[in-house]
Amino acid sequence: MVVYYPELAQRVRSQRDLQPDLYGDFNFDQQPDRLATEPDAESALPTWVAERAPILQDERIMELIGTATMLGDVVADPYAALMTTHSVTHLIDMLKTACREGVDAVPDAPAELMSFIAAMEATPEWIDFDLVREGARQERIPAALLAPFITRGAFIATFTNTYAALPMALTGALSGKRAARRVNETASFFAVTALPGALDRYGPGFEAAAMVRLMHSMVRYNALKKSDKWDVSVYGMPVPQVDQMPAGMIGQYLLARKARQQGRTEFTPEERAVVEFARYRCFLLGLPEELLPAEPADIVHVLHARSALLRHGFDAVCQELVRGTMEAYLRPDTSLFDRCAEAVEKSFSKLTFVRTFCGGDREIAEAMGVSLGSTDLIRIALTMPFIIGRFTAVSHASRIPVLRDITDAYVIALLKLRLATYGKPQFTTDAAHYTPVPH
């Protein structure tokens, strides 16, 4: 049998040797139930998005998704497993110090921390930093002007599948306050990584990526070791790399679909920069190069394949996650302005969810717990001219050389205001708060 991704397969197998306490009993050869390879299986790929049959005939992409479904984080997982001998607070403090000052600044730094940071520092040859910097400049504009109105809608899309949503349910994200914290942390991460120099070695985005990886690794450890709800034969690897790909590449996927709809097989120079920025950010989050293609057709294919091989499932847990996230209050205050801003954001997030993830079908969205009503449409109609108009004006101004620096300064200042609104992210998970999940 041909093996198309031997290095990725070896990385998966190495997890048992690198972390025997965590993965010693994990059967990496057992295909979990979540991996839907049967031709007649109902998957997470809607028929209005793409046909599933051609994907199942592509042995290469089938192997890639199947292998990546069993991949955790080979450097962050061993560090998170130190929870058995170190306090979580101590692990976080050491990681922050290593990100800000270097590993040498950490007294008695454990080998696991050294490996973790070294892996993030090992920038791959396929990354073009000139493109990354330009991509960050462009990405700052939607991060400052559009993301605050759509992040919740994109976030709840991760809850529309039983298999992918269970880790979040286990962490107790069903409640309003925790759901709000998770949404704001997600928005904060994508905002801070777009700031100038944020993804540089000692930048705040580098640290944020490390903290996100630690959080995910802690979820893996707690799901496998401290929860009796995680059935490996059904769910496989908790928070596998293949499930982090959609969040990291959704914007680039939409760019790729736009290019293909326009009959283009390549990205424009501007689009190429945005894609490269996202690829590097995903690398810092631990995703392997194999899941980070650079061309439009390849990006669309790998994202569709991930959905085509993810078994369909939407249960009470998913519904509760969606409902809890939609009801969560995200603003820092309860002033009239904050309450109005919250209402507008919720309406736009509902529209984002309906259009992007439900093919515009409001009935499908409502069945999942997202109801886009007439009041929402009125709010959107009243505010869209300002929101979209400002975004369009700033985007055009950023392309004019004489206005570029002025525009960028305005966007950076606005992005920092957004970060203050989101609050200080914790990027942590505590097993003590994990909730029982109904079957």
C-alpha positions in Angstrom: 0.0 0.0 0.0 1.3 3.4 -1.0 2.0 5.8 2.0 1.8 9.4 0.8 2.7 11.1 4.0 5.3 8.9 5.8 6.7 11.9 7.8 3.3 12.8 9.1 2.5 9.2 9.9 5.8 8.9 11.8 5.0 12.1 13.8 1.7 10.5 14.8 3.4 7.2 15.9 6.1 9.2 17.8 3.4 10.5 20.2 3.4 7.2 22.2 7.2 7.4 22.7 7.3 11.1 23.5 4.5 10.9 26.0 4.0 7.3 27.1 2.0 8.3 30.2 -0.6 10.0 28.0 -0.5 8.0 24.9 0.9 4.6 26.0 -2.5 3.0 25.8 -3.7 5.0 22.8 -4.3 2.8 19.7 -3.1 4.9 16.8 -4.0 2.1 14.4 -7.7 2.1 15.4 -9.8 4.3 13.1 -12.2 6.2 15.4 -15.9 6.3 14.6 -15.7 10.1 13.8 -13.7 9.3 10.7 -16.4 8.7 8.1 -14.9 6.7 5.2 -18.0 4.8 4.1 -19.4 6.0 0.7 -22.9 6.2 2.1 -22.0 7.9 5.4 -23.5 11.2 6.3 -20.7 13.7 6.8 -20.1 17.3 7.9 -19.8 18.3 4.2 -23.1 19.8 3.0 -24.1 18.8 -0.5 -24.5 22.5 -1.4 -20.8 23.0 -0.7 -19.3 20.1 -2.6 -19.7 16.5 -3.8 -18.3 14.0 -1.4 -17.7 11.1 -3.8 -14.6 12.5 -5.6 -12.9 13.2 -2.3 -13.4 9.5 -1.2 -11.7 8.5 -4.5 -8.6 10.5 -3.7 -6.3 8.2 -1.7 -3.8 10.9 -1.0 -6.3 13.3 0.7 -8.0 10.4 2.5 -4.6 9.4 4.0 -3.8 13.0 4.9 -7.0 13.6 6.8 -7.0 10.2 8.4 -3.5 10.6 9.7 -4.0 14.2 10.9 -7.1 13.2 12.7 -4.8 11.2 15.1 -2.2 14.0 15.5 -2.1 16.0 18.7 0.8 18.3 19.5 4.1 16.4 19.8 5.9 19.2 21.7 3.2 20.9 23.7 1.5 17.7 24.9 4.6 16.6 26.9 4.9 20.0 28.4 1.2 20.1 29.4 1.6 16.6 30.9 4.0 18.2 33.5 0.7 19.1 35.3 1.3 15.9 37.3 4.4 17.4 38.9 4.0 21.2 38.4 1.1 23.6 39.1 -0.7 24.9 36.0 0.2 28.4 37.2 3.9 27.5 37.2 3.7 26.0 33.7 2.1 29.1 32.4 4.6 31.4 34.1 7.5 29.4 32.7 6.0 29.5 29.2 5.4 33.2 29.3 9.0 33.9 30.5 10.4 31.7 27.8 8.4 33.5 25.1 9.3 37.0 26.4 12.9 36.5 27.4 14.0 33.2 26.1 14.3 29.7 27.6 17.6 30.6 29.3 15.7 33.1 31.5 13.7 30.3 33.0 15.4 28.8 36.1 15.7 25.0 35.8 13.7 25.0 32.5 12.4 21.5 31.9 13.5 19.8 28.7 9.8 19.7 27.6 9.7 23.5 27.6 13.0 23.7 25.7 11.6 21.4 23.0 8.3 23.3 22.8 10.0 26.7 22.2 12.6 25.3 19.9 9.9 23.9 17.7 8.2 27.2 17.4 11.5 28.9 16.7 12.3 26.5 13.9 10.8 28.6 11.1 10.3 26.4 8.1 11.9 27.3 4.8 8.5 27.6 3.1 7.6 30.7 5.0 8.2 34.1 3.3 8.5 36.7 6.0 8.1 39.6 3.6 4.7 38.2 2.6 3.9 37.5 6.3 4.4 41.2 7.2 2.4 42.4 4.3 -0.3 39.9 5.0 -0.5 41.1 8.6 -0.9 44.7 7.5 -3.8 43.6 5.3 -5.3 41.3 7.9 -5.4 44.1 10.5 -8.2 45.9 8.5 -10.8 43.1 8.8 -9.6 42.2 12.3 -10.3 45.8 13.4 -13.4 46.6 11.3 -15.2 43.3 10.7 -14.1 40.6 13.1 -15.9 42.2 16.1 -19.2 41.6 14.2 -18.6 38.1 13.0 -16.3 36.2 15.4 -19.2 34.8 17.4 -20.9 33.5 14.2 -17.7 31.8 13.1 -17.0 30.5 16.6 -20.3 28.7 17.0 -19.6 26.9 13.7 -17.1 24.8 15.6 -20.1 23.5 17.7 -22.1 22.1 14.8 -20.5 18.6 15.0 -20.7 16.2 18.0 -17.3 14.8 17.5 -15.4 18.1 17.1 -17.5 19.9 19.8 -17.1 17.5 22.7 -13.7 18.8 23.9 -15.3 22.3 24.3 -18.3 20.8 26.1 -16.0 19.0 28.5 -14.2 22.2 29.5 -17.4 23.7 30.8 -17.9 26.2 28.0 -21.7 25.6 28.1 -22.3 28.4 30.6 -22.6 32.0 29.6 -19.5 33.4 31.3 -17.2 30.7 30.1 -18.7 30.8 26.6 -18.1 34.6 26.6 -14.5 34.2 27.7 -13.8 31.6 25.0 -15.3 33.9 22.3 -13.3 36.9 23.5 -10.1 34.9 23.8 -10.5 33.7 20.2 -11.2 37.3 19.0 -8.2 38.5 21.1 -5.9 35.9 19.6 -6.7 36.8 16.0 -6.5 40.5 16.7 -3.2 40.5 18.6 -1.5 38.3 16.0 -2.3 40.9 13.3 -0.4 43.7 15.1 2.9 44.9 13.7 5.7 42.4 14.6 3.3 40.3 16.7 4.5 37.0 15.2 8.2 37.9 15.6 10.1 35.6 18.0 9.5 37.9 21.0 6.2 39.4 19.9 2.9 39.1 21.7 1.4 37.0 18.9 4.2 34.4 19.3 3.3 34.2 23.0 -0.4 34.0 22.4 0.1 31.1 20.0 2.2 29.2 22.6 -0.5 29.8 25.2 -3.2 28.5 22.8 -1.2 25.4 22.2 -0.7 24.8 25.9 -4.4 25.2 26.5 -5.3 22.7 23.7 -2.7 20.3 25.1 -4.2 20.6 28.6 -7.6 19.8 27.2 -6.1 16.7 25.5 -4.5 15.6 28.8 -7.6 16.2 30.9 -9.9 14.6 28.3 -7.8 11.4 28.1 -6.8 11.2 31.8 -9.5 12.9 33.8 -12.7 12.4 32.0 -14.7 9.2 31.7 -16.7 10.7 28.8 -13.9 10.5 26.2 -14.1 7.3 24.2 -11.1 7.0 22.0 -12.7 4.4 19.8 -15.5 7.0 19.0 -13.8 10.3 19.2 -10.1 9.5 18.6 -7.6 12.2 19.5 -9.0 15.2 21.5 -8.5 18.5 19.6 -6.6 16.9 16.7 -4.7 19.2 14.3 -7.2 18.5 11.6 -9.9 20.2 13.8 -7.7 23.4 14.2 -7.3 23.8 10.5 -10.7 25.3 9.8 -10.3 28.1 12.4 -6.9 29.0 11.2 -7.7 28.8 7.5 -11.3 29.8 7.2 -10.5 33.3 5.8 -8.1 31.8 3.3 -10.6 29.2 2.3 -13.1 32.0 1.5 -10.4 33.8 -0.5 -9.7 30.5 -2.4 -13.4 30.0 -3.2 -13.6 33.6 -4.4 -10.6 33.0 -6.7 -12.1 29.9 -8.1 -15.5 31.5 -8.7 -13.7 34.2 -10.7 -12.1 31.5 -12.8 -8.6 32.1 -11.3 -6.2 29.3 -10.4 -3.8 31.5 -8.5 -4.1 34.2 -5.8 -3.4 37.8 -6.5 -0.3 39.3 -4.8 -2.5 40.8 -2.1 -4.3 37.5 -1.5 -1.0 35.6 -1.5 0.3 37.8 1.4 -2.8 37.2 3.5 -2.6 33.4 2.9 1.1 33.4 3.8 0.4 35.3 7.1 -2.3 32.7 8.0 0.0 29.8 7.2 2.7 31.1 9.5 0.2 31.8 12.2 -1.0 28.2 11.9 2.5 26.9 12.0 3.1 28.6 15.3 -0.1 27.0 16.5 1.4 23.6 15.7 -0.3 22.7 12.4 1.9 20.6 10.0 2.8 21.9 6.6 0.7 19.2 5.0 -2.4 20.9 6.3 -1.4 24.3 5.1 -1.5 24.4 1.3 -0.8 27.6 -0.5 -2.8 27.4 -3.7 -6.6 28.0 -4.1 -7.6 24.5 -5.4 -5.5 22.8 -2.7 -6.9 24.9 0.1 -10.5 24.2 -0.9 -9.8 20.5 -1.4 -8.2 19.9 2.0 -11.0 21.9 3.9 -13.7 20.0 2.0 -11.9 16.7 2.7 -11.8 17.4 6.4 -15.6 17.9 6.4 -16.2 14.9 4.1 -14.4 12.6 6.5 -16.0 14.0 9.7 -19.0 12.0 10.5 -22.2 14.1 10.8 -23.6 14.5 14.3 -25.5 17.3 16.1 -26.8 16.4 19.5 -28.1 18.1 22.7 -24.5 19.0 23.6 -24.0 20.9 20.4 -27.3 22.6 20.8 -26.4 23.7 24.3 -23.0 25.0 23.2 -24.6 27.0 20.3 -27.3 28.4 22.6 -24.9 29.3 25.4 -22.5 31.0 23.0 -25.3 33.0 21.3 -26.7 34.1 24.7 -23.4 35.0 26.2 -22.8 38.8 26.8 -19.4 39.7 25.4 -19.1 43.5 26.1 -17.1 44.8 29.0 -19.8 47.0 30.4 -23.6 47.3 30.4 -24.0 50.9 29.3 -26.5 51.8 26.6 -23.8 51.9 24.0 -22.5 48.5 25.1 -25.9 46.9 25.0 -26.6 48.4 21.6 -23.2 47.2 20.3 -23.9 43.8 21.7 -27.3 43.6 19.9 -25.8 44.6 16.6 -22.9 42.2 16.9 -25.2 39.3 17.7 -27.3 40.1 14.6 -24.3 40.2 12.3 -22.9 37.0 13.9 -26.2 35.2 13.1 -26.1 36.5 9.5 -22.5 35.3 9.2 -23.4 31.8 10.5 -26.5 31.5 8.2 -24.6 32.7 5.1 -21.3 31.0 5.6 -22.1 27.7 7.3 -25.8 27.1 6.4 -25.8 28.1 2.7 -28.2 31.0 3.5 -30.9 28.6 4.8 -32.4 30.1 7.9 -34.3 26.9 8.7 -31.1 24.9 8.9 -29.6 27.5 11.2 -32.7 27.6 13.4 -32.6 23.9 13.8 -29.1 24.4 15.2 -30.2 27.1 17.6 -29.4 30.2 15.6 -32.5 32.2 14.8 -32.1 35.1 12.4 -35.3 37.1 12.9 -36.8 40.3 11.4 -35.4 42.4 14.3 -31.9 41.1 13.4 -32.4 42.0 9.8 -33.5 45.5 10.7 -30.4 46.1 12.9 -28.2 44.8 10.0 -29.9 47.0 7.5 -29.5 50.1 9.7 -25.8 49.5 10.6 -24.4 47.8 7.5 -23.9 51.0 5.5 -21.6 52.3 8.2 -19.8 49.0 9.0 -19.2 47.9 5.4 -18.8 51.4 4.2 -16.0 52.1 6.7 -14.3 48.8 5.9 -14.4 49.4 2.2 -13.1 53.0 2.5 -10.2 51.9 4.7 -9.4 49.0 2.5 -9.2 51.3 -0.6 -7.2 53.9 1.3 -4.7 51.3 2.4 -3.8 50.6 -1.3 -2.9 54.3 -1.9 0.8 54.7 -1.1 0.4 58.3 0.3 -2.4 57.1 2.6 -1.0 53.7 3.6 0.9 54.7 6.7 -1.9 56.9 8.0 -4.5 54.2 7.4 -2.4 51.6 9.1 -1.9 53.8 12.1 -5.7 54.3 12.4 -6.3 50.6 12.1 -3.6 49.7 14.7 -5.1 52.2 17.2 -8.6 50.7 16.6 -7.3 47.2 16.9 -5.8 48.0 20.3 -9.1 49.4 21.4 -10.7 46.2 20.3 -8.2 44.2 22.4 -9.1 46.3 25.5 -12.8 45.5 24.8 -12.1 41.7 24.6 -10.3 41.8 28.0 -7.1 40.0 29.0 -7.1 36.5 27.6 -6.3 33.6 30.0 -5.8 30.8 27.4 -6.1 28.2 30.2 -8.4 25.3 31.0 -9.0 23.8 34.5 -10.1 20.2 34.9 -11.9 21.2 38.1 -14.4 23.1 36.0 -15.0 20.3 33.6 -18.7 19.4 33.3 -20.5 16.1 33.0 -21.6 15.7 29.4 -24.9 13.9 28.7 -24.8 11.0 26.3 
